[in-house]
Amino acid sequence: MNFLEPRFEREYQALDARVIGIVAVIEALCRSLYFAETTVTSVWRDDKSSPHYYHRAVDLRSNHMNPEAVLHIVNLINLIFPFNHNNLQTILWHDVGRGWHLHVQVRP
């Protein structure tokens, strides 16, 4: 796994252990099925309305996977790790104006 910025590696260590475990599965799937690496693009944010603030979310990307492969990973992770709260998902693939990425989150 790569980190877009050095501080993301430090922030990653403070994440909820469930997020780290899910990311390890994502990384393993990306490597074994698609020979692709992931890059952490965002960890902690100073926004109390975001799960990133509470160390329960991380953003990832892989520039070496086509959309079908990414959606395959998204569907597998949501099947294995259901969020089961307010119709939210454990992993989303979306663009909020800063590029397509995977958003991984866990419940409080």
C-alpha positions as a printed NumPy array, in Angstrom:
array([[  0.   ,   0.   ,   0.   ],
       [  1.171,   3.484,  -0.81 ],
       [  0.414,   6.786,   0.89 ],
       [ -0.171,   9.955,  -1.131],
       [  1.406,  12.067,   1.624],
       [  3.805,  11.044,   4.444],
       [  1.371,  12.24 ,   7.136],
       [ -1.257,   9.784,   5.871],
       [  0.928,   6.879,   6.946],
       [  1.066,   8.25 ,  10.51 ],
       [ -2.675,   9.005,  10.54 ],
       [ -3.414,   5.524,   9.197],
       [ -1.937,   3.974,  12.358],
       [ -4.592,   5.781,  14.453],
       [ -7.532,   4.386,  12.451],
       [-10.153,   2.134,  13.994],
       [ -8.804,  -1.435,  13.83 ],
       [-11.882,  -2.497,  11.833],
       [-10.995,  -0.026,   9.058],
       [ -7.404,  -1.287,   8.964],
       [ -8.679,  -4.873,   8.698],
       [-11.06 ,  -4.054,   5.86 ],
       [ -8.344,  -2.149,   4.012],
       [ -6.04 ,  -5.177,   4.375],
       [ -8.705,  -7.313,   2.655],
       [ -9.146,  -4.696,  -0.094],
       [ -5.392,  -4.548,  -0.641],
       [ -5.175,  -8.355,  -0.804],
       [ -8.046,  -8.551,  -3.313],
       [ -6.581,  -5.812,  -5.496],
       [ -3.164,  -7.466,  -5.535],
       [ -4.29 , -11.056,  -6.   ],
       [ -7.131, -10.529,  -8.476],
       [ -5.912,  -7.509, -10.442],
       [ -2.175,  -7.165,  -9.641],
       [ -2.925,  -3.593,  -8.532],
       [ -1.685,  -1.542,  -5.603],
       [ -3.774,   0.9  ,  -3.607],
       [ -2.872,   4.398,  -2.47 ],
       [ -4.269,   6.051,   0.649],
       [ -5.454,   9.507,  -0.405],
       [ -7.132,  10.788,   2.775],
       [ -7.301,   9.708,   6.405],
       [ -8.106,  12.263,   9.114],
       [-10.197,  15.373,   8.463],
       [-11.069,  18.26 ,  10.782],
       [-14.819,  17.91 ,  10.154],
       [-16.972,  16.53 ,  12.975],
       [-19.696,  15.537,  10.503],
       [-17.298,  13.096,   8.792],
       [-16.352,   9.588,   9.962],
       [-12.786,  10.598,   9.024],
       [-12.751,  12.896,  12.072],
       [-13.454,   9.921,  14.367],
       [-10.821,   7.667,  12.717],
       [-13.546,   5.46 ,  11.24 ],
       [-12.93 ,   6.154,   7.526],
       [-10.197,   6.231,   4.915],
       [-10.056,   7.026,   1.199],
       [ -8.139,   4.891,  -1.3  ],
       [ -7.543,   4.756,  -5.015],
       [ -5.951,   2.449,  -7.518],
       [ -5.074,   3.825, -10.914],
       [ -4.479,   0.339, -12.273],
       [ -8.019,  -1.062, -12.225],
       [-10.856,  -0.599, -14.685],
       [-14.342,   0.377, -13.425],
       [-15.624,  -3.211, -13.59 ],
       [-12.784,  -4.403, -11.352],
       [-13.361,  -1.607,  -8.858],
       [-17.084,  -2.381,  -8.676],
       [-16.262,  -6.069,  -8.168],
       [-14.154,  -5.149,  -5.109],
       [-16.869,  -2.777,  -3.832],
       [-19.551,  -5.466,  -4.103],
       [-17.373,  -8.11 ,  -2.423],
       [-16.468,  -5.849,   0.506],
       [-20.059,  -4.731,   1.07 ],
       [-21.142,  -8.381,   1.028],
       [-18.436,  -9.496,   3.471],
       [-18.604,  -6.418,   5.737],
       [-22.185,  -5.08 ,   5.707],
       [-22.631,  -1.664,   7.334],
       [-26.255,  -2.388,   8.352],
       [-27.178,   1.108,   9.496],
       [-29.233,   3.862,   7.842],
       [-28.845,   2.276,   4.4  ],
       [-25.118,   3.139,   4.35 ],
       [-22.365,   1.013,   2.834],
       [-18.97 ,   0.002,   4.163],
       [-17.299,   0.931,   0.899],
       [-18.333,   3.45 ,  -1.725],
       [-16.767,   4.305,  -5.06 ],
       [-17.536,   7.923,  -5.731],
       [-16.296,  11.33 ,  -6.806],
       [-17.056,  14.283,  -4.544],
       [-15.238,  16.738,  -6.769],
       [-11.667,  15.583,  -6.128],
       [-11.527,  12.449,  -8.266],
       [-12.929,   8.931,  -8.127],
       [-11.884,   7.017,  -5.027],
       [-12.918,   4.294,  -2.615],
       [-14.319,   5.535,   0.697],
       [-14.138,   2.886,   3.438],
       [-16.04 ,   3.433,   6.698],
       [-17.276,   1.562,   9.752],
       [-20.054,   2.191,  12.249],
       [-19.415,   3.864,  15.609]])
